[in-house]
Amino acid sequence: DVRLEISTDGGIMDMFEKGKVLKMCAPMVRYSKLAFRSLVRKYSCDVCFTPMIVAADFLRSTKARDSEFTTNKHDRPLIVQFAAHDAQTLADAACVVAPFSDGVDLNCGCPQRWAMSAGYGACLINKPELVKDMVRCVKNQVDNPNYTVSIKIRIHKDLKKTVDLCQKAESAGVSWVTVHGRTAEERHQPVHYDAIRTIKDSLSVPVIANGDIKYLRDVESTHQLTGVDGVMAARGLLSNPAMFAGYEDTPLDCVWDWVDVSIEQGTPFTCFHQHLIYMLERVSSQPERKVFNSLSSTSAVIDYLQNTYGLPQDLET
């Protein structure tokens, strides 16, 4: 695929130059793994993130490295997201994954209690000097000049603090900033698009908007509202991995593509099944969901899909 070769050549920053709004798959614990990334890349997703990986564990244990980070030659452009709270640990982890990825991202947005109490995630938005050190340290220690170092943040109630954090990161050489337009306390409240716009207007590096991207039309409306350079989706892609290609609901071809990718990559059944539960939620009735959710083997799932939805177009004879 020529497009992929071009995009990874000069690094991801070249993709921003082209003036289109980049479409990204968010880091999602358990879900944004290789098989799912392979699927969304078939449907117009430009850049994918790994699930968040705790950098210290990753460096300490071969087992953690093998289970947390799996990739292949088609899995690009790829950003590896780390949780870390000291600069050298993050830089060491970045050096390990740099040959197999296009950049690393520092998680400054995870609001979960375990992450915050360990000094990871959203508590970092209150430590701008530390974030600045971490960004600078990675930039200094990874050889490849095209390798990106980004941060993913939530916003403060006092937006001046968020702008200050982003400007400090920018001065340390951050490649771009992803803004989840909610505070660490907010869950399903509406996204603060005005805050994202303010951050975009105060930086010269690209800004990515995250939060409530459910349909392709949301990509354009978010761009219009905020002026961002890209958008990132999480739950929207889980519900419909073909969303960025303009499909309103998960198309049948995408369901069967997931079956193929999962079988090819040996995806564990619970993960294979859970993704299908998300993908079929909007297109199935409550009784159908009840039956589907109780299935317990790959063959039972495939039989159910064939009987309920039929085979994809190109397999029908």
C-alpha positions as CSV (number, residue, x, y, z in Angstrom):
1,D,0.0,0.0,0.0
2,V,1.8,3.1,-1.3
3,R,0.0,5.5,1.0
4,L,1.3,3.8,4.1
5,E,4.8,3.8,2.8
6,I,4.7,7.5,2.1
7,S,3.1,8.3,5.5
8,T,5.7,6.4,7.5
9,D,8.6,7.7,5.4
10,G,8.7,11.3,6.6
11,G,6.9,10.3,9.8
12,I,3.4,11.2,10.8
13,M,4.1,14.9,10.8
14,D,4.0,14.8,7.0
15,M,0.4,13.6,7.1
16,F,-0.6,16.8,8.9
17,E,1.0,18.9,6.2
18,K,-1.5,17.6,3.6
19,G,-4.3,19.7,5.1
20,K,-6.8,16.9,5.7
21,V,-8.3,16.2,9.1
22,L,-6.5,13.1,10.3
23,K,-8.7,10.2,11.7
24,M,-7.2,8.3,14.6
25,C,-8.1,5.3,16.6
26,A,-7.8,6.0,20.4
27,P,-5.8,4.0,22.9
28,M,-8.3,1.6,24.5
29,V,-7.4,-0.8,27.3
30,R,-8.0,-4.4,26.0
31,Y,-9.4,-3.2,22.7
32,S,-7.0,-1.2,20.5
33,K,-4.8,-4.3,20.0
34,L,-3.3,-5.4,16.7
35,A,-6.3,-7.3,15.4
36,F,-8.7,-4.4,15.9
37,R,-6.1,-1.9,14.5
38,S,-5.9,-4.1,11.4
39,L,-9.6,-3.9,11.0
40,V,-10.1,-0.1,11.4
41,R,-7.1,0.5,9.0
42,K,-9.2,-1.2,6.3
43,Y,-11.9,1.5,6.8
44,S,-10.1,4.8,6.5
45,C,-8.5,5.1,9.9
46,D,-5.2,7.0,9.4
47,V,-3.3,6.5,12.6
48,C,-3.8,3.9,15.4
49,F,-2.7,3.9,19.1
50,T,-1.9,0.8,21.2
51,P,-3.7,0.4,24.5
52,M,-2.0,2.3,27.3
53,I,1.1,0.4,28.5
54,V,2.7,1.0,32.0
55,A,6.3,1.9,30.9
56,A,8.0,0.6,34.1
57,D,6.3,-2.8,33.9
58,F,7.1,-3.0,30.2
59,L,10.8,-2.4,30.8
60,R,10.9,-4.8,33.8
61,S,9.3,-7.9,32.3
62,T,9.7,-9.7,29.0
63,K,6.3,-11.2,29.6
64,A,4.8,-7.8,29.8
65,R,6.5,-6.8,26.6
66,D,5.3,-9.8,24.7
67,S,1.7,-9.6,25.9
68,E,1.3,-5.8,25.8
69,F,3.0,-4.9,22.5
70,T,2.3,-7.0,19.3
71,T,2.6,-5.5,15.9
72,N,3.4,-6.5,12.2
73,K,4.7,-4.8,9.1
74,H,1.2,-3.5,8.0
75,D,0.5,-2.0,11.4
76,R,1.6,1.6,10.6
77,P,1.4,4.4,11.3
78,L,1.4,3.3,14.9
79,I,1.7,5.3,18.1
80,V,2.6,3.4,21.4
81,Q,0.9,5.0,24.4
82,F,2.7,4.8,27.7
83,A,1.8,5.6,31.3
84,A,4.8,6.9,33.1
85,H,5.7,9.5,35.7
86,D,9.5,9.9,35.3
87,A,11.4,11.0,32.2
88,Q,14.1,8.3,32.0
89,T,11.6,5.4,32.2
90,L,9.5,6.9,29.4
91,A,12.6,7.5,27.3
92,D,13.9,4.0,27.9
93,A,10.5,2.5,26.9
94,A,10.4,4.7,23.8
95,C,13.8,3.5,22.7
96,V,12.6,-0.1,22.9
97,V,9.5,0.4,20.7
98,A,10.9,3.1,18.4
99,P,12.1,0.6,15.7
100,F,8.6,-0.8,15.4
101,S,6.5,2.3,15.6
102,D,6.1,5.9,14.5
103,G,5.9,7.7,17.8
104,V,5.0,7.4,21.5
105,D,2.3,9.2,23.4
106,L,2.3,10.1,27.1
107,N,-1.0,9.4,28.8
108,C,-2.0,12.5,30.8
109,G,-5.8,11.8,30.6
110,C,-6.7,8.5,32.2
111,P,-9.1,9.3,35.1
112,Q,-9.2,5.9,36.7
113,R,-8.4,5.8,40.4
114,W,-5.6,3.2,40.1
115,A,-3.7,5.3,37.5
116,M,-4.1,8.6,39.4
117,S,-3.0,7.1,42.7
118,A,0.1,5.6,41.0
119,G,1.0,9.1,39.7
120,Y,-0.1,8.2,36.1
121,G,-2.7,9.5,33.8
122,A,-4.8,12.6,34.4
123,C,-2.9,13.7,37.5
124,L,0.0,14.7,35.1
125,I,-2.0,17.6,33.8
126,N,-1.2,19.2,37.2
127,K,2.6,18.7,36.7
128,P,3.5,20.7,33.6
129,E,7.2,20.8,34.4
130,L,7.4,17.0,34.7
131,V,5.5,16.6,31.4
132,K,7.9,19.0,29.8
133,D,10.9,17.0,31.1
134,M,9.4,13.8,29.9
135,V,8.8,15.1,26.4
136,R,12.2,16.6,26.1
137,C,13.9,13.4,27.4
138,V,12.2,11.2,24.8
139,K,13.1,13.7,22.0
140,N,16.7,13.7,23.1
141,Q,17.1,9.9,23.4
142,V,15.3,8.5,20.4
143,D,17.6,8.6,17.3
144,N,15.0,9.0,14.6
145,P,14.2,12.7,14.0
146,N,10.8,11.8,12.5
147,Y,9.8,9.9,15.6
148,T,6.9,11.7,17.3
149,V,6.3,12.4,21.0
150,S,2.7,13.4,21.7
151,I,0.6,13.8,24.8
152,K,-3.1,13.0,25.4
153,I,-4.7,15.2,28.0
154,R,-8.0,16.1,29.7
155,I,-8.8,19.7,30.5
156,H,-8.8,21.7,33.7
157,K,-11.8,23.6,35.0
158,D,-9.5,26.6,34.8
159,L,-8.5,26.5,31.2
160,K,-5.5,28.8,31.7
161,K,-3.8,25.8,33.4
162,T,-4.4,23.6,30.4
163,V,-3.1,26.2,28.0
164,D,0.0,26.6,30.2
165,L,0.6,22.8,30.2
166,C,0.3,22.6,26.4
167,Q,2.6,25.6,25.8
168,K,5.2,24.1,28.1
169,A,5.0,20.8,26.3
170,E,5.3,22.7,23.0
171,S,8.4,24.4,24.2
172,A,9.9,21.0,25.0
173,G,9.3,19.8,21.4
174,V,5.9,18.0,21.7
175,S,4.8,16.8,18.2
176,W,1.1,17.3,18.8
177,V,-1.5,17.3,21.6
178,T,-4.7,15.3,21.8
179,V,-7.3,16.9,23.9
180,H,-10.2,14.9,25.4
181,G,-12.6,17.8,25.9
182,R,-13.7,16.8,29.4
183,T,-12.2,17.2,32.9
184,A,-10.9,14.3,34.9
185,E,-14.1,14.2,36.9
186,E,-16.5,14.2,33.8
187,R,-17.6,11.0,32.2
188,H,-20.5,11.3,29.8
189,Q,-21.1,15.0,30.0
190,P,-21.0,17.0,26.7
191,V,-17.5,17.7,25.3
192,H,-16.3,21.2,25.8
193,Y,-15.6,22.2,22.2
194,D,-14.9,25.8,23.1
195,A,-12.0,24.6,25.4
196,I,-10.5,22.5,22.5
197,R,-10.8,25.6,20.3
198,T,-9.0,27.8,22.8
199,I,-6.2,25.2,23.1
200,K,-5.9,24.9,19.3
201,D,-5.7,28.7,19.0
202,S,-2.9,29.0,21.6
203,L,-0.6,26.4,20.0
204,S,1.3,26.1,16.8
205,V,1.7,22.3,16.9
206,P,-1.3,20.2,15.6
207,V,-4.2,19.5,18.0
208,I,-6.4,16.4,17.9
209,A,-9.9,16.4,19.4
210,N,-11.2,13.4,21.3
211,G,-14.6,12.7,22.7
212,D,-18.0,11.8,21.3
213,I,-17.0,11.1,17.7
214,K,-19.7,8.6,16.7
215,Y,-20.2,9.2,12.9
216,L,-18.1,10.5,10.0
217,R,-20.2,13.7,10.1
218,D,-18.9,14.4,13.7
219,V,-15.4,14.5,12.3
220,E,-16.3,17.5,10.0
221,S,-18.5,19.2,12.6
222,T,-15.7,18.9,15.3
223,H,-13.2,20.3,12.8
224,Q,-15.6,23.3,12.0
225,L,-16.2,24.0,15.7
226,T,-12.6,23.8,16.9
227,G,-10.2,24.1,13.9
228,V,-8.4,21.0,15.0
229,D,-6.0,19.0,12.7
230,G,-7.4,15.6,13.5
231,V,-10.0,13.7,15.6
232,M,-9.7,10.6,17.7
233,A,-12.5,8.1,18.3
234,A,-12.8,5.3,20.9
235,R,-16.3,4.1,21.6
236,G,-17.6,5.3,18.2
237,L,-15.1,2.9,16.5
238,L,-15.9,0.0,18.9
239,S,-19.6,0.3,17.9
240,N,-18.7,0.7,14.2
241,P,-15.1,0.1,13.1
242,A,-16.1,1.3,9.6
243,M,-17.3,4.7,10.9
244,F,-14.4,6.7,9.4
245,A,-15.3,5.3,6.0
246,G,-18.7,6.9,6.3
247,Y,-20.9,3.9,7.3
248,E,-23.7,4.8,9.7
249,D,-23.7,1.3,11.2
250,T,-21.3,-1.6,11.1
251,P,-21.6,-3.0,7.5
252,L,-21.7,-6.8,7.1
253,D,-18.4,-6.8,5.2
254,C,-16.8,-5.3,8.3
255,V,-18.2,-8.0,10.6
256,W,-16.8,-10.7,8.3
257,D,-13.5,-8.8,8.0
258,W,-13.3,-9.0,11.8
259,V,-13.9,-12.7,11.8
260,D,-11.1,-13.2,9.2
261,V,-8.6,-10.9,11.0
262,S,-9.4,-12.6,14.4
263,I,-8.9,-16.1,13.0
264,E,-5.8,-15.2,11.2
265,Q,-4.2,-13.5,14.3
266,G,-5.5,-16.0,16.9
267,T,-7.5,-13.5,18.8
268,P,-8.7,-15.0,22.1
269,F,-12.4,-15.8,22.0
270,T,-13.6,-13.4,24.7
271,C,-12.0,-10.5,22.8
272,F,-13.3,-11.7,19.5
273,H,-16.8,-12.0,20.9
274,Q,-16.8,-8.8,22.9
275,H,-15.9,-6.7,19.8
276,L,-18.8,-8.3,17.9
277,I,-21.2,-7.5,20.8
278,Y,-20.2,-3.9,20.4
279,M,-20.4,-4.0,16.6
280,L,-23.8,-5.6,16.4
281,E,-25.4,-3.6,19.3
282,R,-27.0,-1.0,17.1
283,V,-28.2,-3.3,14.4
284,S,-29.7,-6.1,16.5
285,S,-32.8,-6.6,18.7
286,Q,-32.8,-7.3,22.4
287,P,-33.7,-11.0,21.9
288,E,-31.0,-11.4,19.2
289,R,-28.4,-9.8,21.6
290,K,-29.4,-12.1,24.4
291,V,-28.8,-15.2,22.2
292,F,-25.6,-13.8,20.7
293,N,-24.1,-12.7,24.0
294,S,-24.5,-16.2,25.4
295,L,-22.5,-17.9,22.6
296,S,-19.3,-19.5,23.9
297,S,-17.3,-20.7,20.9
298,T,-15.9,-19.2,17.6
299,S,-17.8,-21.8,15.5
300,A,-21.1,-21.0,17.3
301,V,-20.5,-17.3,16.6
302,I,-19.8,-17.9,12.9
303,D,-22.9,-20.1,12.5
304,Y,-25.0,-17.5,14.2
305,L,-23.6,-14.7,11.9
306,Q,-24.2,-16.8,8.8
307,N,-27.8,-17.7,9.8
308,T,-28.8,-14.2,11.0
309,Y,-27.0,-11.9,8.6
310,G,-25.7,-14.1,5.7
311,L,-22.3,-14.1,4.1
312,P,-20.6,-11.0,2.8
313,Q,-21.4,-10.0,-0.8
314,D,-18.3,-11.5,-2.4
315,L,-18.8,-14.9,-0.8
316,E,-22.4,-15.3,-1.9
317,T,-22.8,-17.6,-4.9
